[in-house]
Amino acid sequence: MDTLADQALPEDQVGLLEGLMTTRAIRRYVDEPIPPAALRAMLFAATRAPSGSNRQPFRFIVLTDGPRAREAKRLIGSVARALWASKRKADGYDEGSGAEADSPKARMAQTMAHYVDNFERVPALVLPCFVRYRAPSTFEGASIYPAVQNLLLAARALGYGGVITGFHGGVNDELKALLEIPENTIIAATVTLGRPVGHHGPVRRRPMSELVFEESWGEVPDWAVDPPGTRHTSAGPPQGRR
Ligand SMILES: Cc1cc2nc3c(=O)[nH]c(=O)nc-3n(C[C@H](O)[C@H](O)[C@H](O)COP(=O)(O)O)c2cc1C
């Protein structure tokens, strides 16, 4: 019988550039497991990421439906619900346009509420970990987050979706004990993956001309023009307050 080891990876469903520009945060998933062949392709892509000196300090714990997976989802789910409840209040998600059921703010709040309330049902939870090999530095993330983005892009390539979150932060010690993560290793993110409910679509960001400079800070190159039809958003903290 053909085993996975004999099989090539599945075909991409989307070209690279289009995939890059349509890899949105996906927080609603169809309630079905991700087949091993798809997990394999996503994690293979993640493990092909670059790192300093090609040291490959990234490791990935994939949690689907085993007993520890269920416990990890429960731990992270309870933190996620508490974090979202306080963010919802602090950021006024139910005030202003948030009071209108169909406003972007209200829809975001509904998506977040659905996400955290159903956290235990996410098809796959992946904890990308970083094996620290020298004193902590502000640059060490550069050897783990490209791999995390590869994971999301590979998911997109196969018709899946996911989101990076920081939810593990509140239960770091519990997760490390549960999953037997070594002392010198940090959990770098909490990523959930699954088949999206709804469609992929172009991400919205600020115009390129606000973000790309040439020669010196603030000098916008002539070529920094967004393609036709690009839609923008300046959501997030106002500039200058980051
Ligand atoms: C470093 C980082 C931390 C994030 N933390 C969270 C989080 O804790 N919870 C969450 O729901 N989304 C989280 N996100 C997802 C962002 O909210 C999302 O990528 C951003 O709003 C852009 O959304 P879009 O790609 O759908 O346009 C995080 C993303 C990054 C890169």
The ligand as an SDF file (V2000), in Angstrom:
LIG
                    3D

 31 33  0  0  0  0  0  0  0  0999 V2000
    2.1340   38.7600   16.3330 C   0  0  0  0  0  0  0  0  0  0  0  0
    0.6610   38.5040   16.0880 C   0  0  0  0  0  0  0  0  0  0  0  0
   -0.1760   38.3050   17.1770 C   0  0  0  0  0  0  0  0  0  0  0  0
   -1.5360   38.0610   16.9920 C   0  0  0  0  0  0  0  0  0  0  0  0
   -2.3170   37.7880   18.0790 N   0  0  0  0  0  0  0  0  0  0  0  0
   -3.6190   37.4720   17.8870 C   0  0  0  0  0  0  0  0  0  0  0  0
   -4.4250   37.0570   18.9920 C   0  0  0  0  0  0  0  0  0  0  0  0
   -3.9410   36.9610   20.1310 O   0  0  0  0  0  0  0  0  0  0  0  0
   -5.7060   36.7300   18.7560 N   0  0  0  0  0  0  0  0  0  0  0  0
   -6.2430   36.7690   17.4950 C   0  0  0  0  0  0  0  0  0  0  0  0
   -7.4330   36.4440   17.3330 O   0  0  0  0  0  0  0  0  0  0  0  0
   -5.5110   37.1620   16.4080 N   0  0  0  0  0  0  0  0  0  0  0  0
   -4.2090   37.4920   16.5840 C   0  0  0  0  0  0  0  0  0  0  0  0
   -3.4240   37.8440   15.5060 N   0  0  0  0  0  0  0  0  0  0  0  0
   -4.0290   37.9370   14.1650 C   0  0  0  0  0  0  0  0  0  0  0  0
   -4.1570   39.4120   13.7240 C   0  0  0  0  0  0  0  0  0  0  0  0
   -5.2090   40.0060   14.4340 O   0  0  0  0  0  0  0  0  0  0  0  0
   -4.4050   39.4540   12.2240 C   0  0  0  0  0  0  0  0  0  0  0  0
   -3.3230   38.8730   11.5640 O   0  0  0  0  0  0  0  0  0  0  0  0
   -4.5480   40.8910   11.7460 C   0  0  0  0  0  0  0  0  0  0  0  0
   -5.6610   41.5030   12.3400 O   0  0  0  0  0  0  0  0  0  0  0  0
   -4.6960   40.9640   10.2360 C   0  0  0  0  0  0  0  0  0  0  0  0
   -5.8280   40.2470    9.8710 O   0  0  0  0  0  0  0  0  0  0  0  0
   -6.0090   39.7730    8.3570 P   0  0  0  0  0  0  0  0  0  0  0  0
   -4.7580   39.0930    7.9920 O   0  0  0  0  0  0  0  0  0  0  0  0
   -7.2250   38.8910    8.3740 O   0  0  0  0  0  0  0  0  0  0  0  0
   -6.2020   41.0010    7.5470 O   0  0  0  0  0  0  0  0  0  0  0  0
   -2.0700   38.0690   15.6760 C   0  0  0  0  0  0  0  0  0  0  0  0
   -1.2200   38.2610   14.5750 C   0  0  0  0  0  0  0  0  0  0  0  0
    0.1300   38.4430   14.7780 C   0  0  0  0  0  0  0  0  0  0  0  0
    1.0330   38.5770   13.5660 C   0  0  0  0  0  0  0  0  0  0  0  0
  1  2  1  0
  2  3  1  0
  2 30  2  0
  3  4  2  0
  4  5  1  0
  4 28  1  0
  5  6  2  0
  6  7  1  0
  6 13  1  0
  7  8  2  0
  7  9  1  0
  9 10  1  0
 10 11  2  0
 10 12  1  0
 12 13  2  0
 13 14  1  0
 14 15  1  0
 14 28  1  0
 15 16  1  0
 16 17  1  0
 16 18  1  0
 18 19  1  0
 18 20  1  0
 20 21  1  0
 20 22  1  0
 22 23  1  0
 23 24  1  0
 24 25  2  0
 24 26  1  0
 24 27  1  0
 28 29  2  0
 29 30  1  0
 30 31  1  0
M  END
$$$$
